Amino acid sequence: MACPMKSASRQSLIYDYIKKHSEVSINHIAQYFNISPVTVRRYVDKLEQNGLVSRKYGKALIADNSKAELSFYYRSMKNEENKQAIAQLALPHLLRASSVFLDASTTVLELLKLLPHSHALTVYTASSVILSYLKDRPNVTLFIMGGYLSHTDGATLDSETTVNTARQIFVDAAFISCGGFSAEGFFDNATTGIEVKRIMLQNSVHNYLLADHTKFNSNGIFLVDTWAPIQTLICDASFGKKTERLLETKDVDIEYPKAGSRNIPL
C-alpha cells in the first residue's frame, strides 16, 4: 500500500522503514512509498554518505552502528558554555509562558537549570531526562507524552502513541533545539522525536529554536522543517550576516549576546 509523504520527511521515513526491516530492496521501498527507484536511490545515497545505511545487490541495509544517533549523555558534554549562553537569553521568554513544549535536547535542559523553583509552569514533553529533572518541582505541572523510550538517545519517548498525543496538545510556546541549521531550515541527526517536534511547532503560539553558532551550516541529515514555523532563533553568537538578513526577511527574530558575538565573514 502506498504511503503518502511530504518531501521534507521523505528521507526520515525511508530511513525508518529500512531500520524497521534491517534489509529491504530499493524496488520494494519504491513500491511502498509510491515513488521511483531513482528517487529512492538518491535518498539512500545520502543515508549511506552519513553512515546510516549501506547498499548491496540492489538492497539497502541498516548500519550496525549509526554515528549520527548520539546519546543524550554524549551530547550534553559538547559546547556546554555555548548552551549556557543561549539558556540565559531564552529564560525571559520561558518565564513569560504559562504552558510550554520542551524537546529532549541538552540545550533545553540547560534552560531548565535556570528556572526558579518558585515559578509556576505547565510543561509538556517526551523527554525522560526532563521528567527526572522536574518531577519534584511542586509548582510545575508536568505532562509526559506516552511512548517507548528510544534506544538511540536514551532520553526520548517516541512512538505512534507519542505522535497521537502530541496532536491533542496546544501550548503558549515551544522550545526546541536541533543538530544543525542553514538558510533552508533546521535538521536533526536522527529521526527520533522529529514528528512530535513538527506537530508541536504547529500547535504552539510562539516557537523558539535554540542553537549554538557551531551548528550553522553543519551537515544535518534529516530536515525537521523550514523556517516557516519558527518565530525566534536564539544563538550564542552571530553566525553569518548574510543568512541572518535572509532569516529576518522570513520574519525570524534572531537573538544573541551582542557584546560577545563572533564576526563571521560573509
Disulfide bonds with the S-S distance in Angstrom:
none
